[in-house]
């Protein structure tokens, strides 16, 4: 019995060649896996059973949406094996956040040689997600992107551009248990922490609001650099609506892992009930979710099994 690698050819824009994926592997590793094209009706159950018989993990080669739905299928079955995510989408936020290589063949070998990580499992009104969820501008973009026929970063950027000109912020009310920001170790990080001063209050308004378990939106954008998927907390991050000047002078810092930008405001919590002034769209791992004007965010500590490489910074 071989480990299945579920291939979603529709994810992203880059072609996916199973032979090119497997060819660089050492023969002993190549004999352990098989690539299986996967699509509607999106029935993960037989492949989860195959992965269990083969000793796991379940490999999924696709974008954040494909990985999100595979995770939900595993959660529904009690996480009998770990999930191993191969980059194959437009943004690849989850794999980037876990520091998995972005070249699929290299990622596959590193994951086969890797280890299992017990990640926190956050939920939005009971619905699980792995990387992040959010509302406001970022969720409006996720909904618009889902409606467009083309995939890829260019399509996503055009959706952002259209909504940037018109999207309005909303006021927020929180009932939440705060958590301290993660400890920093580098001298530069410590200096920035001291400069920022006390832990920030929960924001009373937001143009774009992200609740993050891992640090990356995808495509290199670090929305929540301090997010830690093993600490039993989520990081909130708001983005101010950038002006033309901000886009030219400040936005690039969001694409640096250690970059500080005045556009981004951050804090942490273990549990939250959130009230919005009006119903707004939401997303889960970039997948559109129903509009709501109130939400409950919870975290199940280390409840999800994730296969990671040696480069993953968490244990």
Protein Blocks (a to p, Z undefined) as FASTA:
>chain_A
ZZdddddfkgojbdcdfklmmmmpcfklmmmpccdddddehiaklmmmmmmmnopaaddd
ddfklmmmmmmmmmmnopaaccddddfbfnommmmmnopafbfklmmmmmmmmccddddd
ddeehiacfkbgcehjllmmmmmmmmpmbgcjklmmmmmmmmmmmpccdddddddddddd
dddfbfklmmmmmmnopaddddfbdfbdcddfbfbfbghiafblmbcfknopacdddddd
ddfklmmmmmmmmmpfklccfkbccdddfbdcdddfbdcdddeehiacdddfbdcdddde
hkbccdddfklmbZZ
